[in-house]
Amino acid sequence: MSIRSYKGVSPALGANVYVDESAVLAGDIVLGDDVSIWPLVAARGDVNFIRIGARSNIQDGTVLHVSRPSSKNADGSPLIIGDDVTVGHKCMLHGCRLGNRILVGMGAIVMDDAIVEDDVIIGAGSLVPPGKRLESGYLYVGSPVKQARPLNDAERAFLSASAQNYVVLKNEYLAETN
Ligand SMILES: CC(C)(COP(=O)(O)OP(=O)(O)OC[C@H]1O[C@@H](n2cnc3c(N)ncnc32)[C@H](O)[C@@H]1OP(=O)(O)O)[C@@H](O)C(=O)NCCC(=O)NCCS
């Protein structure tokens, strides 16, 4: 497993976390309990911090990074991901804030200071521009994203179910390595 220190700060892992051995985590990163990090994820908490909430999964090939403090933005842009968030394959999440029970579709890009409220689906291949706020309870698609329609009950239920599926899956992978 590639867990690297930066300026004396190393990633902190919660209970029962799974990190694939090909993933790279560096610096000020805190993973909540039951988080899973899949192959070829690159996450650098160097010029700011990264937080990932309980039961969230970051799928294969996703890149997580942050922006440093500047004269225009005193705190810079950390990356904060809530609980029960599914981040699909090959996404780019940069210096943004995601709430709870969110699906980030495959290949989506979320840029600095964007805010994604709870219970949102972002369609595959979408682009969320800097500073954009996505309202709770809606599907967003496109590049740049537009609000498509409210989520239906099945989609809302799927958000938690997807996270739970990944908790089960990572437990199976953990059993292989123990
Ligand atoms: C957006 C999404 C949720 C489907 O929503 P939907 O309303 O059921 O979509 P439909 O299949 O009924 O298609 C509705 C329209 O949206 C379009 N569409 C579907 N997905 C889209 C996407 N990601 N971006 C842009 N347009 C999309 C369809 O082409 C269709 O257009 P049309 O009406 O002009 O023919 C789905 O396509 C998606 O992107 N899911 C993300 C899955 C994923 O990446 N999971 C993570 C990996 S585990």
The ligand as an SDF file (V2000), in Angstrom:
LIG
                    3D

 48 50  0  0  0  0  0  0  0  0999 V2000
  -27.6490   10.3410  -16.1000 C   0  0  0  0  0  0  0  0  0  0  0  0
  -28.0180    8.9150  -15.7220 C   0  0  0  0  0  0  0  0  0  0  0  0
  -28.2200    8.8230  -14.1930 C   0  0  0  0  0  0  0  0  0  0  0  0
  -29.2650    8.4180  -16.4510 C   0  0  0  0  0  0  0  0  0  0  0  0
  -30.3790    9.2640  -16.2280 O   0  0  0  0  0  0  0  0  0  0  0  0
  -31.7480    8.9190  -16.9540 P   0  0  0  0  0  0  0  0  0  0  0  0
  -32.6660   10.0470  -16.7520 O   0  0  0  0  0  0  0  0  0  0  0  0
  -32.1960    7.5610  -16.5260 O   0  0  0  0  0  0  0  0  0  0  0  0
  -31.2590    8.8720  -18.4180 O   0  0  0  0  0  0  0  0  0  0  0  0
  -31.8810    8.1440  -19.6500 P   0  0  0  0  0  0  0  0  0  0  0  0
  -31.0500    6.9110  -19.9090 O   0  0  0  0  0  0  0  0  0  0  0  0
  -33.3630    7.9910  -19.5020 O   0  0  0  0  0  0  0  0  0  0  0  0
  -31.5560    9.2550  -20.7430 O   0  0  0  0  0  0  0  0  0  0  0  0
  -32.1970   10.5090  -20.7130 C   0  0  0  0  0  0  0  0  0  0  0  0
  -31.4090   11.4340  -21.6040 C   0  0  0  0  0  0  0  0  0  0  0  0
  -30.1960   11.8020  -20.9460 O   0  0  0  0  0  0  0  0  0  0  0  0
  -29.0650   11.4310  -21.7520 C   0  0  0  0  0  0  0  0  0  0  0  0
  -28.0190   11.0380  -20.8550 N   0  0  0  0  0  0  0  0  0  0  0  0
  -27.9040    9.9010  -20.1240 C   0  0  0  0  0  0  0  0  0  0  0  0
  -26.8000    9.9260  -19.3740 N   0  0  0  0  0  0  0  0  0  0  0  0
  -26.1950   11.1130  -19.6110 C   0  0  0  0  0  0  0  0  0  0  0  0
  -25.0040   11.6920  -19.1410 C   0  0  0  0  0  0  0  0  0  0  0  0
  -24.2350   11.0820  -18.2380 N   0  0  0  0  0  0  0  0  0  0  0  0
  -24.6760   12.9280  -19.5940 N   0  0  0  0  0  0  0  0  0  0  0  0
  -25.4580   13.5610  -20.5070 C   0  0  0  0  0  0  0  0  0  0  0  0
  -26.6110   13.0530  -20.9900 N   0  0  0  0  0  0  0  0  0  0  0  0
  -26.9570   11.8260  -20.5500 C   0  0  0  0  0  0  0  0  0  0  0  0
  -29.5790   10.3240  -22.6450 C   0  0  0  0  0  0  0  0  0  0  0  0
  -28.8270   10.2260  -23.8490 O   0  0  0  0  0  0  0  0  0  0  0  0
  -30.9840   10.7870  -22.9250 C   0  0  0  0  0  0  0  0  0  0  0  0
  -30.9730   11.8140  -23.8790 O   0  0  0  0  0  0  0  0  0  0  0  0
  -32.1740   11.9640  -24.9650 P   0  0  0  0  0  0  0  0  0  0  0  0
  -33.4190   12.1860  -24.1340 O   0  0  0  0  0  0  0  0  0  0  0  0
  -31.7730   13.1350  -25.7890 O   0  0  0  0  0  0  0  0  0  0  0  0
  -32.1980   10.6560  -25.7020 O   0  0  0  0  0  0  0  0  0  0  0  0
  -26.9450    7.9150  -16.1700 C   0  0  0  0  0  0  0  0  0  0  0  0
  -26.8680    7.8470  -17.5910 O   0  0  0  0  0  0  0  0  0  0  0  0
  -25.5890    8.1660  -15.5850 C   0  0  0  0  0  0  0  0  0  0  0  0
  -24.7870    8.9550  -16.0970 O   0  0  0  0  0  0  0  0  0  0  0  0
  -25.3250    7.4430  -14.4700 N   0  0  0  0  0  0  0  0  0  0  0  0
  -24.0590    7.4500  -13.7960 C   0  0  0  0  0  0  0  0  0  0  0  0
  -23.6030    5.9850  -13.6100 C   0  0  0  0  0  0  0  0  0  0  0  0
  -22.2090    5.9200  -13.0940 C   0  0  0  0  0  0  0  0  0  0  0  0
  -21.3110    6.5180  -13.6270 O   0  0  0  0  0  0  0  0  0  0  0  0
  -22.0290    5.2020  -11.9770 N   0  0  0  0  0  0  0  0  0  0  0  0
  -20.7550    5.1090  -11.3070 C   0  0  0  0  0  0  0  0  0  0  0  0
  -20.0530    3.8380  -11.6010 C   0  0  0  0  0  0  0  0  0  0  0  0
  -20.4530    2.6030  -10.4380 S   0  0  0  0  0  0  0  0  0  0  0  0
  1  2  1  0
  2  3  1  0
  2  4  1  0
  2 36  1  0
  4  5  1  0
  5  6  1  0
  6  7  2  0
  6  8  1  0
  6  9  1  0
  9 10  1  0
 10 11  2  0
 10 12  1  0
 10 13  1  0
 13 14  1  0
 14 15  1  0
 15 16  1  0
 15 30  1  0
 16 17  1  0
 17 18  1  0
 17 28  1  0
 18 19  1  0
 18 27  1  0
 19 20  2  0
 20 21  1  0
 21 22  1  0
 21 27  2  0
 22 23  1  0
 22 24  2  0
 24 25  1  0
 25 26  2  0
 26 27  1  0
 28 29  1  0
 28 30  1  0
 30 31  1  0
 31 32  1  0
 32 33  2  0
 32 34  1  0
 32 35  1  0
 36 37  1  0
 36 38  1  0
 38 39  2  0
 38 40  1  0
 40 41  1  0
 41 42  1  0
 42 43  1  0
 43 44  2  0
 43 45  1  0
 45 46  1  0
 46 47  1  0
 47 48  1  0
M  END
$$$$
